[in-house]
Every structure is written in C-alpha cells, then in structure tokens.
Amino acid sequence: MKADYIVQFKSVPEIYSKEKSGAKSNTLRKIDMTDDRFKALRRGCRNLRIIKSDLTESFTRYITDYTEWEGYAIISWKPLERD
C-alpha cells in the first residue's frame, strides 16, 4: 500500500466539530468488506480524512489504532496538539 493512501469517511456536523477539535478522537463504523476502505485499514492504512457531511470542510489525522469488534470498526487517531 502506498504510504500516502488516505481512507475517508463523512461525519455529521454535530459530531464533526468534536472530532476535529480532538474532544472525540475516534469513529465507529459498521464494517462492509466490499468497501475498499476497510480492506485498506486491515492492510495497515494510517491516514484518515473526516469530511463534514455537507462537504464544506475536512481534516486529516494519523490513525493510532484500528480495532474490529462484533462487526464494527473503531478507528482512533492522534488529535492535534492544543495551544
């Protein structure tokens, strides 16, 4: 896998702001193994882009942990350092 490969997911505005700020530095997704994003995560992809569902903004983070549990993926990332 290319080192710069980025997995992308959309997030609703209410949750997006928490994820971007670092107050919530993970996302829970139902696994669909026909979706190439989950294949990439299983192969070790470490870059994640969260896109606000209205497509007005996004942010990219480094994935620190990928865990599968009972059909769900828990994707955690390193929040940005705070000032």
ABEGO torsion letter per residue (X at the ends): XBAABBBBBBBBAAAAAAAAAGABABBBBBBBAABAAAAAAAAGBABBBBBBAAGABBBBBBBABBBBBGGBBBBBBBBBBBX
